[in-house]
């Protein structure tokens, strides 16, 4: 049996999914930026 979702609960699930997605994309972007900075600025 499925539990009933109120519109507010359904929206909160969408919002939390978006928050997780934004955090993940931000983290990946920061990792790429750090990698590029390290590659360009580290002495060879």
C-alpha positions in Angstrom: 0.0 0.0 0.0 1.2 3.5 -0.8 0.9 6.2 1.8 -0.9 9.4 0.8 1.3 12.4 0.2 -0.1 15.9 0.8 1.0 18.5 -1.7 3.4 20.0 0.9 5.1 16.7 1.5 5.4 16.0 -2.2 6.9 19.5 -2.7 9.4 19.0 0.2 10.6 15.8 -1.5 11.2 17.7 -4.7 13.0 20.5 -2.9 15.2 18.2 -0.9 16.1 16.4 -4.1 17.0 19.7 -5.7 19.1 20.7 -2.7 21.1 17.5 -2.8 21.6 17.9 -6.6 22.9 21.5 -6.1 25.2 20.4 -3.3 26.6 17.6 -5.5 27.1 19.8 -8.5 28.8 22.4 -6.4 31.1 19.9 -4.8 32.1 18.4 -8.2 32.7 21.9 -9.6 34.9 22.8 -6.6 36.9 19.6 -7.1 37.4 20.4 -10.8 38.5 24.0 -9.9 40.9 22.7 -7.3 42.3 20.2 -9.7 42.8 22.9 -12.4 44.4 25.3 -10.0 46.7 22.6 -8.7 47.7 21.7 -12.3 48.4 25.3 -13.3 50.1 26.6 -10.2 52.2 23.8 -8.9 55.8 24.1 -9.9 57.1 21.4 -12.2 
